[in-house]
């Protein structure tokens, strides 16, 4: 089977290629300048043009899908990717399934897995869908020895979207996806002032501070860029320390790739203890000062 892979983000395209290349012949389509010729695609097509937007990119991809006879489309799940998937579903009259974690072949169907009910469970589905968006961070991009052919394609048709103004979002001060050590705070810290001791632990470990959805979005104790979870950042640090985090599926989805997980929680029945490598049952305001004291030694 042949797959069309699209993402405007080079790393996400490389991740999807890494997942699919062993089972399918793939071509990568992207607007990114990132080098993608070492990830197992037959051809890497770089899309260029004066005014690229979701409408003319989607029209181009729909035409190429029919022209090249691809069997399905795999798209990186970004804001642009999800929008393009929905447009392609309408243009090609094909069912789309979004935010998947796993793709398998069944008897004339595809079998997918994705989070459901806001991340509280995982649903496994059989369908005749042919358009899929893949969650970012499922694998690390792994290069291969062979090199793909490369072609540049210019889209001449202008977008029907007229951009009136662009307002840059303020750049964050942290990149959790690249952090080797993360200390994350949950609602169990009890108060905003509790972040002080979390920061102290992160500093002595030369790590970054993260947080659960309630801490970042409900209470606004931390900025949105520090949220770990299904609706936040998906991280894969060498060490992840969950402090006062109960361990709901929504949060676990964001840190499942961590190499070593340490949990600190006073509730011995907290679900996080089923997901950690090391667990400490106790009051964080007693445990963490002792950790900091010993780390200073």
Buried (B, 14 or more C-beta within 10 A) or exposed (E): EEBBBBBBBBBBBBBBBBBBBEEBBBBBBBBBEBBBBBBBBEBBBBBEBEBBBBBBBBBBBBEBBEEEEBEBBBBBBBEBBBBBBBBBBEBBEBEBBBBBBBBEEEEEEBBBBBBBEEBEEBEEBEBEBBBBBBBBBBBEBBBEEEBBEBEEEEBEEBBEEEEEEEEEEEEEEBEBEEBEBBBBBBBBBEEEEBBEBBBBBBEEBEBBBBBBBBBBBEBEBBEBBBBBBBBBBBBBBEBBBBBBBBBBBBBBBBBBBBEEBBBBBBEEEBBBBEBBEEBBBBEBEEBBEEBBEEEEE
